[in-house]
């Protein structure tokens, strides 16, 4: 392994590891280095389709996807060799080198780590042999003493890569110095030796008030505080875990009010970042009926467990407000799992998606919202692909969806459900009688990926709202491109880290 490695560790989940690793990928790439990102194991339902092994597409966490783009390299499955996609509080789908591995699902947690580490180690070795620098992101905290012996994502990876590590904490939560000191002290001496700098993230206020904290911390640990990074909510990078910042975006006077239904197993929320960044859109997350009052659009996003999240919609009393919104001719958009919920029935004969507590009909099917005359059948095989598609003609379709007529778009698909029109199209609960189901979106092979009925549209294409032509047609404006976002992150780090500290960190990473 000829590359050097810089690693971002955190005192907690949500401390800012992902965005900092993304910023470092761009910063070091701008120094002329060939950079790759890496995270041994990620837990997230936000995923992207990337090149995998043997020519098959695979999936990795969205954070590593964006980090690769920031580094200027093509994302691939080695950058996140293990991805855990939570399906319920006590179970996750296990994705290894981009592919679902059901054989790992039943293996106890601690035993599973020993089986997964060889995959992560091999992927890291390959990346370090092909690049000048690997920017590694840790997971959670490296000092969880109950899990330390089986934790391969943090310090086992750091030691293997001889990484120079930054330890970042969220000072806005309070207790930052205690978090840094406690995390450092709980590490064994060899692992402490890899920590080369502390970072105080999301700082608000007068920086002079921090004194003498950083100096005292350095006397106690021997580690300098190399960065004090101000709070910056508008950086433009999606949050790794989706609904981290629950605040509504846009101002009260924003022209368009959009509610995204935030069910428990929500997935791929990062694709809504362009809407969140638009100054003319007030976007908020909806979890109860009152959150849907007075909104212009309702969006049902993807779901890692469609049947359970659909049942949650009924249990929370959200189903009827969504139907009423559609009956009034107001726009509803469903993406992937959201599309499946908008249909008449979910059929799951193999138990691929069936959740505990889900109410089923006598034939074993689950009743949908009934806003599109579609049925979804769940199959064993997951469909993964990057997709080029085009909207068909949509005569007499009003805005907003009519603006996409004839438009070529791109995105990605991740789903195990296969959706098709019902055998009988009668009995729709919300669409006006004159409206029949209309296929509207087709891939380059002519396969239908989306349907419309009344003001309701359902699509299998993730990433549509990140597609510049689609967003321009929908809102009449674009958003900052990703390169602008990545450069802004790198500039932010450059301004708020100690001069020369990032190059020193690189020198401290033994090849």
Secondary structure in CASP SS format (residue, H / E / C, confidence):
PFRMAT SS
TARGET T0000
AUTHOR 0000-0000-0000
METHOD secondary structure of the structure
MODEL  1
X C 1.00
X C 1.00
X C 1.00
X E 1.00
X E 1.00
X E 1.00
X E 1.00
X E 1.00
X E 1.00
X E 1.00
X C 1.00
X C 1.00
X C 1.00
X C 1.00
X C 1.00
X C 1.00
X H 1.00
X H 1.00
X H 1.00
X H 1.00
X H 1.00
X H 1.00
X H 1.00
X H 1.00
X H 1.00
X H 1.00
X H 1.00
X H 1.00
X H 1.00
X C 1.00
X C 1.00
X C 1.00
X C 1.00
X C 1.00
X E 1.00
X E 1.00
X E 1.00
X E 1.00
X C 1.00
X C 1.00
X E 1.00
X E 1.00
X E 1.00
X C 1.00
X C 1.00
X C 1.00
X E 1.00
X E 1.00
X E 1.00
X E 1.00
X E 1.00
X C 1.00
X H 1.00
X H 1.00
X H 1.00
X C 1.00
X E 1.00
X E 1.00
X E 1.00
X E 1.00
X E 1.00
X H 1.00
X H 1.00
X H 1.00
X H 1.00
X H 1.00
X H 1.00
X H 1.00
X H 1.00
X H 1.00
X H 1.00
X C 1.00
X C 1.00
X C 1.00
X C 1.00
X E 1.00
X H 1.00
X H 1.00
X H 1.00
X H 1.00
X C 1.00
X E 1.00
X E 1.00
X E 1.00
X E 1.00
X E 1.00
X E 1.00
X E 1.00
X C 1.00
X C 1.00
X E 1.00
X E 1.00
X E 1.00
X E 1.00
X E 1.00
X E 1.00
X C 1.00
X C 1.00
X E 1.00
X E 1.00
X C 1.00
X H 1.00
X H 1.00
X H 1.00
X H 1.00
X C 1.00
X C 1.00
X C 1.00
X H 1.00
X H 1.00
X H 1.00
X H 1.00
X H 1.00
X H 1.00
X H 1.00
X H 1.00
X H 1.00
X H 1.00
X H 1.00
X H 1.00
X H 1.00
X H 1.00
X H 1.00
X H 1.00
X H 1.00
X H 1.00
X H 1.00
X H 1.00
X H 1.00
X H 1.00
X C 1.00
X C 1.00
X E 1.00
X E 1.00
X E 1.00
X E 1.00
X E 1.00
X C 1.00
X C 1.00
X C 1.00
X C 1.00
X C 1.00
X C 1.00
X C 1.00
X C 1.00
X C 1.00
X C 1.00
X H 1.00
X H 1.00
X H 1.00
X C 1.00
X C 1.00
X C 1.00
X C 1.00
X H 1.00
X H 1.00
X H 1.00
X H 1.00
X H 1.00
X H 1.00
X H 1.00
X C 1.00
X C 1.00
X E 1.00
X E 1.00
X E 1.00
X E 1.00
X E 1.00
X E 1.00
X E 1.00
X H 1.00
X H 1.00
X H 1.00
X C 1.00
X C 1.00
X H 1.00
X H 1.00
X H 1.00
X H 1.00
X H 1.00
X H 1.00
X H 1.00
X H 1.00
X H 1.00
X H 1.00
X H 1.00
X C 1.00
X C 1.00
X H 1.00
X H 1.00
X H 1.00
X H 1.00
X C 1.00
X C 1.00
X E 1.00
X E 1.00
X E 1.00
X E 1.00
X E 1.00
X E 1.00
X E 1.00
X E 1.00
X E 1.00
X C 1.00
X C 1.00
X C 1.00
X H 1.00
X H 1.00
X H 1.00
X H 1.00
X C 1.00
X C 1.00
X H 1.00
X H 1.00
X H 1.00
X H 1.00
X H 1.00
X H 1.00
X H 1.00
X H 1.00
X H 1.00
X C 1.00
X C 1.00
X C 1.00
X E 1.00
X E 1.00
X E 1.00
X E 1.00
X E 1.00
X E 1.00
X C 1.00
X C 1.00
X C 1.00
X C 1.00
X C 1.00
X C 1.00
X C 1.00
X C 1.00
X C 1.00
X C 1.00
X C 1.00
X C 1.00
X C 1.00
X C 1.00
X C 1.00
X C 1.00
X C 1.00
X C 1.00
X C 1.00
X C 1.00
X C 1.00
X C 1.00
X C 1.00
X C 1.00
X C 1.00
X E 1.00
X E 1.00
X E 1.00
X E 1.00
X E 1.00
X E 1.00
X C 1.00
X C 1.00
X C 1.00
X C 1.00
X E 1.00
X E 1.00
X C 1.00
X H 1.00
X H 1.00
X H 1.00
X H 1.00
X H 1.00
X H 1.00
X H 1.00
X H 1.00
X H 1.00
X C 1.00
X C 1.00
X C 1.00
X E 1.00
X E 1.00
X E 1.00
X E 1.00
X E 1.00
X E 1.00
X C 1.00
X C 1.00
X H 1.00
X H 1.00
X H 1.00
X H 1.00
X C 1.00
X C 1.00
X C 1.00
X C 1.00
X E 1.00
X E 1.00
X E 1.00
X E 1.00
X C 1.00
X E 1.00
X E 1.00
X C 1.00
X C 1.00
X H 1.00
X H 1.00
X H 1.00
X H 1.00
X H 1.00
X H 1.00
X H 1.00
X H 1.00
X H 1.00
X H 1.00
X C 1.00
X C 1.00
X H 1.00
X H 1.00
X H 1.00
X H 1.00
X H 1.00
X H 1.00
X H 1.00
X H 1.00
X H 1.00
X H 1.00
X C 1.00
X C 1.00
X C 1.00
X C 1.00
X E 1.00
X E 1.00
X E 1.00
X E 1.00
X C 1.00
X H 1.00
X H 1.00
X H 1.00
X H 1.00
X H 1.00
X H 1.00
X C 1.00
X C 1.00
X E 1.00
X E 1.00
X E 1.00
X C 1.00
X C 1.00
X C 1.00
X C 1.00
X C 1.00
X C 1.00
X C 1.00
X C 1.00
X C 1.00
X C 1.00
X C 1.00
X C 1.00
X C 1.00
X C 1.00
X C 1.00
X C 1.00
X C 1.00
X C 1.00
X E 1.00
X E 1.00
X C 1.00
X C 1.00
X C 1.00
X C 1.00
X C 1.00
X C 1.00
X E 1.00
X E 1.00
X E 1.00
X E 1.00
X E 1.00
X E 1.00
X E 1.00
X E 1.00
X E 1.00
X E 1.00
X E 1.00
X E 1.00
X E 1.00
X E 1.00
X E 1.00
X E 1.00
X E 1.00
X E 1.00
X C 1.00
X C 1.00
X C 1.00
X C 1.00
X C 1.00
X C 1.00
X C 1.00
X C 1.00
X C 1.00
X H 1.00
X H 1.00
X H 1.00
X H 1.00
X C 1.00
X C 1.00
X C 1.00
X E 1.00
X E 1.00
X E 1.00
X E 1.00
X E 1.00
X E 1.00
X E 1.00
X E 1.00
X E 1.00
X E 1.00
X E 1.00
X E 1.00
X E 1.00
X E 1.00
X C 1.00
X C 1.00
X C 1.00
X C 1.00
X C 1.00
X C 1.00
X C 1.00
X C 1.00
X C 1.00
X C 1.00
X C 1.00
X C 1.00
X C 1.00
X C 1.00
X C 1.00
X C 1.00
X E 1.00
X E 1.00
X E 1.00
X E 1.00
X E 1.00
X E 1.00
X C 1.00
X C 1.00
X C 1.00
X C 1.00
X E 1.00
X E 1.00
X E 1.00
X E 1.00
X E 1.00
X E 1.00
X C 1.00
X C 1.00
X E 1.00
X E 1.00
X E 1.00
X E 1.00
X C 1.00
X C 1.00
X E 1.00
X C 1.00
X H 1.00
X H 1.00
X H 1.00
X C 1.00
X H 1.00
X H 1.00
X H 1.00
X H 1.00
X H 1.00
X H 1.00
X H 1.00
X H 1.00
X C 1.00
X C 1.00
X C 1.00
X C 1.00
X C 1.00
X C 1.00
X H 1.00
X H 1.00
X H 1.00
X H 1.00
X H 1.00
X H 1.00
X H 1.00
X H 1.00
X H 1.00
X H 1.00
X H 1.00
X H 1.00
X H 1.00
X H 1.00
X H 1.00
X E 1.00
X C 1.00
X C 1.00
X C 1.00
X H 1.00
X H 1.00
X H 1.00
X H 1.00
X H 1.00
X H 1.00
X H 1.00
X H 1.00
X C 1.00
X C 1.00
X C 1.00
END
